[in-house]
């Protein structure tokens, strides 16, 4: 199986869906002698910010001399972005080999489960010092939650998203995220939900509630921009200070300068372009607040696309002002919104985005709304490392 074959397999109709649960992946991992059990894991769940927390942890630990495995989702350009060791993507040949081995078990897995098994195998084979795992969806029944223990759980900002699967209140969603808390393993969170505290008490896990305040030296050093990163940074620093007493302040500051988490309020000066992968109302609120704070006087031109499963009407009401130039984009992905669906809910004048539309730097250009829409715009967005 080559890389193209492996991608075709995991994105096929038979595998490309969500079916939360741990029985299938446990059965497959048993066949590979449970690679997850040999790893020292930091497990991160939450509605928004979990990818940023993972990226911060990864950069600082690498700066501290540790060999790290980093598992995040979704990807933007290539599936191999999701699985990294020491900041480098898994080679395509190795990725394909793992997918073939998983396929040959004869046990049917979903796309995310296949990726998670491949990740555990790769991190074991590469003998990483620490594995930093971002949940895919929820926590309790997420494929990453097959681990039996962790160094700590981190639960980031909780908000309404995936309500069809996780519950229609923040408390219900918090309960699903709290499912990653392991017996005797500390949990670090900025969200003081009773259900998280109750789960920590039930599991005899130290509950650490974190204030979003951080020393300005650390905030200034962080390569990720946006006021919303303060909470993510506070969570990551608390985990580092609790778990890694050997990592000193100088190392932390250097690690923060080198954090690479592309297309999260990322500004490309030569194009006067911001690309932001926020894809729910809470994330879009942070984007709007950052635009108002960092670019208060700039005229704005948006390219926005979204999935039907998201609250795109609320997102557009939060984001757009009457004077903004707004383009709505269709893209090729399951459940992506059509222009008609978006425009019928758009609160301002809008046009359909197509290949003839240019984004000159005379206005602040903002591309946002969906990871998958951003991934369809390689010709416009500058190349990523």
N, C-alpha and C positions, 0 to 999 in steps of 0.2 A: 504494500500500500504506500503510495507516495503522498505528499502533503495535500495536493488537490483532491485526491481520493478521500483522505481523512476528513477534509472539510465537507465534501459532498455527503459523507456518511453522517457526520454529526448534525448537519443542517437538513437532513432528509426529513420528509413528513413523518416518518416513523419515530424520529428522535427529537424533533424540534418542537417541543411543547413543555409545559410545566406540570409536574405531578409530585407535589411535596410528599416526603416520606423517606425513611431511612433503611427499610428492609432490603431493597434492591441493591443499593450501593454497599451495604454491609456484606451481602452475599458475594459480590465481586471482590471486595477488598480481602475477604477471607481467602480467596483463591491466590492472592498475591502476598499472603502472610502479613496482612494488616500493616502496611507501611506507615500509616498514620500514628500507630502506637509508638514508633521510634522517634517521633518529632517533638520538639519543645515549641509549643504554639502560643501565640497571642491571638485571640479570637475577637473580631470586631463586628458588631451589628449596629443597626440604626437606620433611620429613614434617610437622613442627609449627613454628609461629612465623613462617612466611614472610610471612603477611598482616600481622602486627604489625611486622616489619622494614620492609615496604613502607610502611606507614602512618607510621612514625617518619621514614623518609627523606623522604616526601612533605611532611610538616609542616615539618620543619627546612629543606628546600630552598625551600619557599614563603616561610617566614620570612626566608630569605636573599635574597629578591627574585627567585627564578627561577620561570618558568612551567612547571608540572609536568603530566605525564600519568601517571595511576595506573591500572593494570589489575590487578584482583584477582578472585578467585572463591572459593566461589560467592557469589551474592547472597543476601540474606535476604528482602527484600520485593519488589524490582523488578530486572529485568535491567539497567536503566540504572545501578544502583549499581556495576556492575563497571568502568565506563569513566568516568573523571573527569578533568577538566582544572581545575587550580587549586582542587581540592576540590569542584567542582560536577559533578553527574551530567550525562551527555550528554542533551540534550533528546530527548524521545520522538519528535518529528517527524524529527529528524536521524538518530536510531537506525533508524527505519523506512526512511528513504531509503537508508541504507547497505545494509540487509538486502535491499531490493528490487534494488539494483545488483548485489549478490553473487548473488542468485537468478538474475538475468538473464544471468549468465556461462554458465549451463547446466552448470556443473561442480558435481557433488554434494559437499557438505561436511557434516560433523557439526555439531552445535550449537556446540561450543566453537570449532571452526574458523571458523564464521560470525562469532562474537563477536570472535575474534582479528583477522580481516580488518577488521571494522568499527572495531575499536580502532586499528589501524595507520592506517587512512584518516582517522579523526577526529584523531588526534594529529598527522598530517602537515598536515591542513587547518587545524588550530589553531596550527600552528607552535610546538609546545612546545619549551622549552629542553632538558628531560630527560624521558625516559620510564622509569617504574619498572614493571617487568613481573614479575608473580608467575606462575610456571608453574601449569598446571592439574593435571597428573598426571605425575609422574616428572620428566623433563627432556630426555633425549636425543631422544625422539620426540615431545615435547610441541609443540603448534602454535606456541607462542611462540618455539621454538628455530630458527625460520627466519632469525632475525637472524644476520648473518655475523660480527659483532664486538660487543663491549660495552665500557662503561667499566670494569666489573668484574662478576664473578659472585659471588653470595653463596649459600652453602649452609648452611642452618639445621639444627636438630636432626634427626637421622636415627633413625627407628624403624620397626617393622613396620606397614605399612598398604598396602592395594592389592597384597597379596602375589601375587594371581592374575595381575597384569600386570607387576609390577616385580621379582618374585623373593621367595623365602621366607627370605632372610637379610638382615641389615642391610648386609653387604658388597655383596650384589647390588643392593640398593636404592640404596646410596651410589654404585655405579657408574652407575646410571641418572641420578641427580641430577648426577653429575660430567659428564654429557654436555653441560651448558650451558657448560662451560669453553671459551673461545675462544683461538685462537692469539695469544700475546703479550699477552693481557688478564688482569689479576690476578684471583685467586679468594680470597675471604675466607670463612673457615669456623671454627666452633668444634668441628667434628667431624674428628678426626685420622685418618680412615680411610686406609689405605695406598692404596686404589684412587683416592681423590681426589688424594693427593699424586702418584701415578704419572701420572694424567691431566694434572695441572698440568705435570709435568716433560715429558711427551710434547708438550704444546702450548706449551712455553717460556713458561709463565704463572707469574708470581710467586705463590707460595703463602703466604698470611698466616693463621696459626693464632691464634685469638683466645681469651683467657681470659674466662670469664663475669663476672669482676669489673669493676665500674664505680665511678667516683667517686660517693660517696653524694649529692652535689649533683645529679648527673644522674638518679640513680635516684629521688630524692625529687621531682624536677620532672616526671617522666614521668606523663602523665595515665592511662596504662594501668596497672592494678593487678594484683598477683600476683607472687609471688617468681620464677615461671618467666620473667618478662619480663627478668630480668637478662641472660641469654644473648642474647636478641633485641636488647636495647639495646646491648650490647657490640659486636655485629656491625654494627649501623647506625652507631654512633659511629665505629668503625674505618673504615668506608667514607667517611663524611663527612670525617673528618680526613685521609684519604689523598687523596681526590679534590677536596675543596673547601677549599683553604687559606684562601680569602677569608672563610669563614663563621666568625665569632668565637664565643667561649664564651657571651656574652650572647645572641646570636642562637640558638644551639643550645638553651640553657635555655628560651627563650621558645617555640621550636618544640616542645620536648618537652611543655610545658604544654598545647599546643593539639592534640596528637595525638587524632584521632577514629577509633576502630576499634570500632564498636558491638558489644555483646553478647559480649565476651570478658571473663569474670569482671567483668561490669558490675553494679554495685549500685544499686538504686532504693530509696532510704531510705523513702519514703512507703509503699511496699508491702512493705518488708522482703524484697526479692526480688533474687536473683542470677540473671542469665541468662548462660550460658556455652555457646559453640558447640563445645566440645571433642567430638570424634567418633571417637576411637580410644583404646586403652588408655593410651598415653603422655600424651595430653591430659587424659584423665580422672584419671590419677594426679596431674597438676599441679593439677587442680581440687580433688581430695580434700585434697592437702597445703595448698592455700590456704584451704580451709574450716577445716581443723584449726588453721591458724596465725592467721587473722584472726577466726574465729568459733568459738573452742574450746568455749564454754559454751552455744551456741545449740541449741535443739531444731530439727530439720531436717525439712522436708517437700519431697519431690522429685516433679517431673514429668519422666519420662524416656521418650524414644522413640529409635528407632535404625533404621538400614538393615540388611537381612539380610546385606549384604556386609561388615559390620563384626563385630568380635569382641565382640558385646554381652554374652555371658556373662562374659567377663573384666572388661568395663567395669563391670557391675553388682556383681561381687564386690569390686572395688576401691572402689566409691563408697559402697555402702550399709552401714549398721550395723544391728544387730537392733532398736534402739530408734527408728529413723527411720520416718516416715510416707511410704510410697512409692506413687505412682500411675504406671502405665504407660500410655502414650498411643499409639493408632494414628493415623496421618495419611495423607493422600492423596498418595502419591508412589510412583513405580516402585520396587520392592524394599524398601518399608518393612515393618517387622516388624508382625505382628499381636499383639494382646494375648496370645493363646494362646502364641505363640512366645516372647515375652518372659517371661511369667509362669512358663513351664515351666523356665526357667533362672535365675529370680530367687532369690537366696539368702536373702531375707527375706520377711515377709508383704507382700503388695501388693494393690492394687485397680486397677480399670480407671478411667482418667480419662475423664470425659465432661463435657458442658456444665453439668451440675448441680453439679459440684465447685467449691467456692470456695477461694481461697487467702488467708485472712485473715492479717494481719501478726503474729499471736500466735506464729508460728514463723518461722524463717528459711526462705523459700521458694526452691527452686532448680529452674530449668528448664534442661534440658541433654540432650545425647546426639546431636543432629543439627541442622545448619543448617536443613534442610527442615522438621523438626518445629517448630522455633522460628518459622519463617516462617508456620506455620499458626495461630499464636497471637496474632494482631494485637490481639484484643480484650482480652488480658491484659497484654501487654508494652507499656510506655509508648511513645508514638510517637517515632520517631527523626528527626533532622534530615535 
